[in-house]
């Protein structure tokens, strides 16, 4: 089970119903009766200390819209895909958690679709058979995230390179930021050569 919270980014002050002595003896001084800071940090710190579970705060990935997630769909369900430090988290329905360690490779589709003026692309994440992330997936052990804005393409690819996750095109050809830039500049040159005066 996962608990997902969204908070404001502003500074807040919170009081915890614990004495200073309880904070020191029960929680090794990791909590204080009164704390100030960003609400997301305060909630994460409190949950982590009291429940002794891992809390994830999106930080590393920043989209073209200056958010820590990208809007996309899984089948007919729209949601948000969060590329976190060690995993992908898709919310709302179905909630999916795909650990990077379980990912075999990621296939990019519709990134250079000459037949349509689409502004979106898709990614299909293939996970290793038998891994924890493969539980509940179809027999191909993959999940497709559709209708991602093209503005996120290079950002997503650069992020995946930092995580050392293999990326490919739908035809099996390896994909990286260098080959993508060459492909994009080649396509724009071709467009320019066909766009001259009659």
C-alpha positions in Angstrom: 0.0 0.0 0.0 1.1 3.6 -0.7 -0.1 6.9 0.7 0.2 9.8 -1.7 0.0 13.4 -0.4 0.1 16.7 -2.2 0.9 19.8 -0.2 1.7 23.5 -0.7 5.3 24.4 -1.0 5.2 27.3 1.4 6.7 27.5 4.9 4.5 26.2 7.7 4.7 25.7 11.4 3.3 22.6 13.0 2.9 21.4 16.6 3.1 17.7 17.4 1.2 16.4 20.4 4.4 15.2 22.1 6.5 16.6 24.9 10.2 17.5 24.3 11.1 14.6 26.6 9.0 12.1 24.5 10.6 13.5 21.3 14.1 12.8 22.7 13.4 9.4 24.4 11.0 7.8 21.9 12.2 9.3 18.7 15.9 10.0 19.4 15.4 13.7 19.0 14.4 13.4 15.3 11.2 15.2 16.0 10.5 18.4 18.0 7.2 19.5 19.6 7.2 22.5 17.3 8.7 22.4 13.7 8.9 24.9 10.9 9.6 24.3 7.2 7.9 23.3 3.9 4.8 21.3 4.7 5.9 18.4 2.5 9.2 18.1 4.4 7.4 18.3 7.8 4.9 15.6 6.8 7.6 13.4 5.3 9.9 13.7 8.4 7.0 13.0 10.8 5.8 9.9 8.9 9.3 8.6 8.4 10.2 8.8 12.1 7.0 7.6 13.5 6.2 4.7 11.1 9.9 3.8 10.3 9.1 3.5 6.6 10.6 5.1 3.6 9.2 8.4 2.4 9.8 9.6 -1.1 9.8 13.3 -2.1 10.1 14.0 -5.8 13.3 16.1 -6.4 15.5 14.9 -9.2 13.1 14.9 -12.2 11.8 18.3 -13.3 9.4 18.4 -16.3 9.1 21.1 -19.0 6.3 22.6 -16.9 8.5 22.8 -13.8 6.7 19.9 -12.0 8.1 16.6 -10.7 5.8 14.5 -12.8 4.4 14.1 -16.3 0.8 13.8 -17.4 0.0 10.6 -19.3 -2.4 7.6 -19.6 -2.3 3.9 -18.9 -4.9 2.4 -21.1 -7.9 4.7 -20.7 -6.9 6.1 -17.3 -5.2 9.5 -17.1 -2.8 10.1 -14.4 0.6 11.4 -13.3 3.9 9.5 -13.8 6.5 10.4 -11.2 10.1 9.5 -12.0 11.5 9.2 -8.5 15.0 8.5 -7.3 14.7 4.7 -7.4 11.3 4.0 -9.1 8.5 5.2 -11.3 5.2 5.9 -9.5 2.0 6.3 -11.5 -1.1 7.6 -9.8 -4.1 7.6 -9.7 -5.7 4.4 -11.1 -4.2 2.0 -11.4 -1.4 2.9 -9.0 1.8 1.4 -10.4 5.3 1.2 -8.8 8.1 0.1 -11.1 11.5 0.0 -9.5 14.4 1.0 -11.8 16.3 -2.2 -10.7 13.4 -4.3 -12.1 13.3 -2.4 -15.5 14.8 -4.4 -18.4 14.5 -1.5 -21.0 12.2 1.2 -22.0 10.8 1.5 -25.6 9.9 4.9 -27.0 7.1 5.0 -29.6 5.8 7.7 -31.9 8.7 10.1 -31.3 9.4 10.7 -35.0 6.0 9.9 -36.5 6.1 11.5 -40.0 2.6 10.4 -40.8 0.9 12.5 -38.2 1.4 15.9 -36.6 1.1 14.4 -33.2 2.6 16.3 -30.3 2.7 13.3 -28.0 4.8 10.1 -27.6 4.5 6.9 -25.7 6.9 4.8 -23.6 6.6 1.2 -22.9 8.4 -0.1 -19.8 9.5 -3.7 -19.9 10.3 -5.2 -16.5 12.3 -8.3 -15.8 10.2 -11.4 -15.5 9.7 -12.6 -12.0 10.6 -9.2 -10.5 8.5 -7.6 -7.8 7.5 -4.9 -10.3 6.2 -7.5 -12.8 3.4 -8.6 -10.4 0.0 -7.7 -11.8 1.3 -6.8 -15.3 0.2 -8.6 -18.5 2.1 -11.6 -19.9 4.5 -9.3 -21.8 5.7 -7.9 -18.4 5.3 -4.4 -19.8 3.2 -1.3 -19.2 2.6 1.5 -21.7 2.3 5.2 -20.7 0.6 7.1 -23.6 0.1 10.6 -24.7 3.2 12.2 -23.1 3.8 15.7 -24.4 6.8 15.8 -26.8 8.3 18.7 -24.7 9.1 16.0 -22.1 11.0 13.7 -24.6 14.6 15.0 -24.2 14.1 15.6 -20.4 12.9 12.1 -19.9 15.6 10.6 -22.0 18.3 12.6 -20.1 16.8 11.5 -16.8 16.8 7.8 -17.8 20.5 8.1 -18.9 21.4 9.2 -15.4 19.6 6.1 -14.1 21.5 3.9 -16.6 18.2 2.4 -18.0 18.4 1.0 -21.5 16.2 2.9 -24.0 15.2 1.8 -27.5 13.0 2.7 -30.4 10.1 0.5 -31.3 12.2 -1.1 -34.0 14.8 -2.2 -31.4 17.4 0.4 -32.3 19.1 1.9 -29.3 18.1 5.4 -28.3 20.0 8.1 -26.5 20.1 11.9 -26.3 22.8 12.0 -28.9 21.0 9.9 -31.5 17.7 11.7 -30.7 19.3 15.1 -31.4 20.8 13.9 -34.7 17.4 12.5 -35.7 15.6 15.7 -34.8 18.1 17.9 -36.6 18.0 15.6 -39.7 14.2 15.8 -39.7 14.2 19.6 -39.6 16.8 19.8 -42.4 14.7 17.5 -44.5 11.7 19.7 -43.8 13.6 22.8 -44.8 14.8 21.2 -48.1 11.2 20.4 -49.1 9.8 23.7 -47.9 11.4 26.0 -50.6 9.5 28.3 -52.9 7.5 26.7 -55.8 
